[in-house]
């Protein structure tokens, strides 16, 4: 599967966050999977959202992103299975 320019841009914003573009310049271990969600705006338009899951160390008190386009979302506890 080929990555689009928009997907690459979203990924790089998140990657910069985990490599220090946050309020405490913390380096956060990259986790898998990367979450991708599509929101349908209307019949022909979709908005895409990409997310990284934070490692356990940073879940209780995650550093704030310095980029206003990057934001934190708290999700309920879940089990994730990947292959």
N, C-alpha and C positions, 0 to 999 in steps of 0.2 A: 504494500500500500504506500502510495506516495504522499508526502506531507505537503499541504498547501502553504502558500505564503502566510495566510492568516494563522494557521495552526503553528507554524514555525515562530511567528511573532508572539503568540500567546505562550508557547513553551519557553521562549527566551526570557520573557518577563518573569515567569515563575522561577526559572533557573537562576536568574539574577537575585531573586528574593532569597533562595536557599543558599546562595553563595556569598551572602553578605549585604544585599541591598535591603536591609531592615534596620529598625531603630537602634539595635544594639550590635549591628554588624556580625551577627551570629552566623556560623556555618552550620547548615542543617543537612543531615544525611538525606540523600534522595531515596524515596521509597517507590515501590511499584504496587499497584498499577497507577498510571496516570488516568484520571477521570475526565471523560469528555461527555458533555451533555448538550443536546440540541433543544432550544426553545422555539416553538413555532410562533412567529409574530402574526402572520396572516397566511393566506393560501399559498403565496409564492416566496415568503421571506422567513428565514430562520436565523436565530442568533445562537452562536456557539459559545459554550463556557468550558474552560479547561481547569483542572485542579490537581494539585499534588496533595497527598496525605502526609501530614507531619509525623515524624518519628515520635515515639512515646515521650522522650525527654522534653519535647517542645509542645506537647498537647495541652498541658495545664495552663501554661503562660506563654503563648506564642509571641514572638517578636512582631511588632507592627511593620508592615511593608512601607518603604519610603516612596514607592511609585503609587500614585493614586488610582491607577488602573488595576492594581493588585489588591485583593481584599480577602479577609478571612471569613470562612463559613464554618459554623459549628454544626456537626452532624451527629445524630444519635449513634451510640455504640453499634457496631455491626461486624459481622464476619465477612472477610473478603477472600475469595478463592481465585487463584490465578494459575495459569500454566504457561 
